[in-house]
């Protein structure tokens, strides 16, 4: 179990000695600052933090361990403060957290979360939790935002070429990222974030996270699929037998099976096996074969695969004038996929006259791992200090060397103006109009979102 007192940066332990003597409360907010990656973000991830970190009270053992670590580490330890939290607050941090509803699409530069201390003896707590809280939010929000960008790109392609957009869309981007993440927790949080936008995944930790934190019964689905080891173990001379075994092992009405087909020579497999010796067997099945190229140019290779399958299996031309492969065959491209390459691949298929029905996309480390806090320029900054008279004073920074890092002054509210979310000073906004609503106060979760609610807001 995580010791909440140590889930922070070392220097945070010295900050209780650094605030002005009149300080009785601190307010701090979290936002994704304007950036080059996205103009708006899909906010999520606060609820797991509330449950796993704030939802578990600190213990005497936690305090003793933290004191021993800090003393040996060379930083001060506020034993008196932590003892107050244990003895007078039952081990729960005396803070209030306001947040936007999770799943909401939020413009950059608009606060997502605001933290305020509630015990005048412990004002330092708001900033103390920055490390774990910011980490809990920036990562799933960034993955969800990246996944949503892919969703918008794919949806546009389907809208142009397909007769069935919404029916196909949830399964058009598959998450293969578990092995590329830095930890099981990352796989869970990132995999869960992707599932707000799509329903295809091989990241089982994401399913468990969605179930545990947002009460999702089953948030995602997968299909039987081959990997290179299961194909190459047959040997090159029995490649056809390996493929035939996949068709036989997963036969059935409506069943889908994916077979990686580039172990030796993709073009030979497409023409000589799938479109040759096994063509009749594929057409006789009651399910769908999904051919997976896994090497070569990430755009031109799958386009060539679709064209080759069309030559072998044919298909129909839909009402929008685009070619759709015979329903027994499809293609999935998982190698080298990014928002940019997905867009290029879609454009190339459209150029060739093919509907996006013919292909699905997969992402691995590019979805769950190749992001960081700076992707969306996430930051948590203090914005107000409350004194002994109950008066709030503005706190902010405005570095002359980088005005892009300037922070907001004064406790914040988020309101709708002409249909757009904007940040305003809390003192100037009626509480009923403030979209930042209390979700946590002094150890009590005030709001709990379901996964269905996240998906509805994101859609």
C-alpha positions, -999 to 999 in steps of 0.1 A, spaced: 0 0 0 12 35 -8 22 57 22 4 89 13 28 110 33 57 98 11 37 101 -22 52 135 -29 84 152 -38 111 155 -11 111 193 -10 74 193 -2 82 182 33 100 215 40 71 237 27 52 239 59 79 261 72 79 285 42 44 300 41 38 335 56 29 333 93 -6 346 87 -15 318 63 -45 297 73 -56 282 40 -42 276 5 -61 271 -27 -45 255 -58 -59 245 -92 -50 221 -120 -52 228 -157 -38 218 -190 -22 250 -203 -26 259 -240 -3 236 -260 5 224 -295 -11 190 -291 -48 197 -284 -71 227 -279 -93 207 -256 -89 177 -233 -110 148 -221 -108 151 -184 -107 120 -162 -87 101 -136 -96 120 -104 -119 93 -90 -92 66 -88 -70 90 -69 -97 98 -44 -104 61 -38 -68 48 -37 -50 77 -20 -73 100 -1 -98 72 6 -73 54 27 -66 71 61 -30 75 72 -19 54 101 6 58 130 28 34 111 27 57 80 38 86 102 66 67 118 78 54 85 77 88 69 95 104 98 123 78 96 126 83 58 126 121 59 151 122 87 176 99 70 169 117 37 178 151 50 145 169 48 123 183 77 93 163 88 61 179 101 52 152 127 29 176 146 9 183 115 5 147 105 -4 137 141 -32 163 140 -45 146 108 -44 112 125 -57 121 159 -83 148 150 -93 139 114 -93 101 116 -63 100 93 -81 117 64 -67 149 49 -87 180 58 -91 193 23 -120 200 -1 -116 192 -38 -138 208 -65 -138 194 -100 -155 194 -133 -175 163 -142 -152 135 -154 -156 127 -191 -162 163 -199 -145 179 -229 -127 210 -216 -108 237 -234 -71 241 -224 -65 269 -200 -97 260 -180 -92 246 -145 -102 210 -141 -97 207 -103 -93 230 -74 -80 220 -40 -86 240 -8 -75 233 28 -101 232 56 -80 231 88 -63 265 94 -34 247 111 -26 227 80 -27 251 50 3 235 34 -17 203 25 -31 217 -7 2 219 -24 17 189 -6 -6 165 -26 4 180 -60 27 152 -70 3 123 -67 -28 142 -77 -13 158 -108 1 124 -118 -33 108 -113 -49 133 -136 -24 142 -164 -18 107 -175 -53 93 -181 -65 127 -193 -37 128 -219 -43 92 -230 -81 98 -233 -74 130 -252 -51 112 -276 -76 84 -281 -103 109 -287 -83 126 -314 -80 93 -332 -118 88 -327 -125 121 -344 -102 113 -373 -117 78 -378 -152 91 -375 -147 116 -402 -134 89 -425 -164 67 -417 -188 96 -422 -175 101 -457 -173 65 -469 -195 43 -447 -232 36 -444 -228 26 -408 -208 51 -388 -218 47 -351 -221 10 -353 -185 5 -363 -168 33 -346 -165 19 -311 -143 -10 -324 -122 9 -349 -92 16 -326 -78 -13 -306 -55 -9 -276 -24 -31 -277 -4 -9 -253 -1 -30 -221 34 -44 -227 47 -10 -236 38 8 -204 60 15 -175 39 -4 -150 7 -24 -144 -9 7 -129 -1 27 -160 -16 0 -182 -48 1 -160 -53 38 -160 -42 44 -196 -62 14 -209 -92 26 -190 -89 61 -204 -88 47 -240 -121 28 -233 -139 61 -227 -137 65 -265 -136 30 -279 -145 -6 -268 -117 -26 -284 -87 -35 -261 -62 -62 -253 -52 -43 -221 -69 -63 -194 -57 -40 -166 -78 -13 -182 -109 -35 -179 -102 -40 -142 -96 -3 -136 -129 6 -153 -147 -20 -132 -130 -10 -99 -131 28 -101 -161 35 -123 -183 4 -118 -181 -7 -155 -193 -43 -158 -174 -49 -190 -159 -18 -207 -141 -35 -236 -139 -65 -258 -114 -85 -279 -112 -114 -303 -90 -145 -307 -58 -134 -326 -25 -149 -337 9 -137 -328 41 -145 -346 51 -173 -322 19 -192 -328 24 -190 -366 61 -195 -369 61 -225 -345 45 -244 -374 76 -236 -396 76 -218 -429 67 -249 -449 35 -252 -429 24 -216 -430 -8 -225 -448 -16 -252 -422 -11 -226 -394 -35 -203 -411 -60 -231 -417 -58 -241 -381 -68 -205 -371 -99 -207 -393 -109 -241 -379 -102 -233 -342 -123 -202 -342 -151 -212 -366 -186 -200 -358 -215 -177 -366 -203 -141 -364 -169 -150 -350 -140 -128 -359 -104 -140 -358 -72 -120 -365 -42 -136 -381 -8 -119 -384 4 -126 -419 38 -111 -424 60 -137 -407 77 -145 -439 62 -127 -470 30 -108 -466 23 -104 -503 28 -141 -508 5 -149 -479 -22 -125 -493 -21 -139 -529 -9 -175 -525 -27 -185 -492 -55 -162 -482 -65 -153 -517 -53 -187 -532 -53 -220 -515 -74 -210 -485 -98 -187 -504 -127 -211 -505 -122 -220 -469 -124 -183 -459 -156 -178 -479 -172 -209 -464 -167 -197 -429 -196 -180 -410 -172 -155 -394 -147 -129 -405 -110 -132 -411 -90 -101 -401 -56 -100 -418 -29 -82 -399 2 -68 -416 28 -60 -390 57 -46 -409 65 -24 -438 53 11 -445 24 17 -420 3 34 -447 11 18 -480 13 -18 -467 -23 -20 -454 -36 -2 -485 -19 -28 -506 -34 -55 -484 -69 -42 -489 -64 -39 -526 -51 -75 -529 -79 -89 -508 -104 -70 -531 -88 -87 -561 -92 -121 -545 -125 -118 -527 -143 -89 -543 -171 -71 -525 -197 -45 -531 -199 -7 -537 -220 10 -511 -245 38 -514 -217 64 -510 -198 50 -539 -170 33 -519 -158 -3 -522 -165 -26 -492 -147 -60 -491 -166 -92 -489 -177 -95 -452 -155 -126 -448 -123 -105 -449 -110 -73 -433 -76 -58 -424 -62 -44 -391 -31 -22 -390 -15 -19 -356 21 -12 -365 32 25 -367 -2 40 -360 -4 75 -346 -31 102 -352 -11 114 -382 -5 80 -398 -41 70 -392 -53 101 -410 -29 94 -439 -40 58 -441 -76 68 -442 -69 94 -469 -51 68 -490 -79 43 -487 -104 70 -498 -81 79 -527 -82 42 -538 -120 42 -535 -123 20 -504 -146 26 -475 -131 27 -440 -154 -3 -432 -125 -24 -445 -99 -16 -419 -95 -13 -381 -65 4 -364 -44 -6 -334 -20 14 -312 5 2 -286 31 22 -268 21 52 -289 -12 52 -271 -3 44 -235 33 53 -231 46 80 -256 30 108 -236 42 129 -207 31 157 -185 42 183 -210 22 168 -239 -8 188 -226 14 211 -204 -3 201 -172 4 221 -141 -9 226 -105 -5 261 -91 -15 279 -59 -39 307 -67 -50 321 -33 -39 323 4 -64 327 32 -54 347 63 -64 346 99 -92 371 92 -107 348 66 -97 371 37 -84 355 5 -53 371 -11 -43 364 -47 -13 341 -54 1 338 -88 33 338 -109 43 356 -141 79 347 -151 93 374 -174 113 346 -191 82 326 -201 48 343 -198 33 310 -211 39 297 -176 19 325 -159 -7 312 -135 -42 323 -125 -47 346 -95 -75 341 -71 -98 311 -64 -112 299 -97 -146 290 -110 -156 276 -144 -188 289 -161 -205 286 -195 -205 318 -215 -222 317 -249 -218 279 -248 -181 279 -240 -164 270 -208 -142 298 -194 -124 304 -161 -136 332 -139 -128 344 -103 -149 324 -78 -159 356 -60 -176 369 -92 -196 338 -98 -227 324 -82 -221 290 -67 -250 275 -87 -233 286 -119 -199 272 -110 -191 239 -129 -164 231 -104 -184 212 -79 -173 197 -46 -164 160 -51 -144 154 -19 -144 170 15 -125 159 46 -125 122 38 -159 119 22 -165 113 -15 -194 135 -25 -197 125 -61 -191 91 -78 -192 89 -116 -200 58 -135 -182 47 -167 -214 51 -187 -215 87 -175 -180 94 -187 -187 79 -221 -219 99 -225 -201 132 -217 -172 124 -239 -195 116 -268 
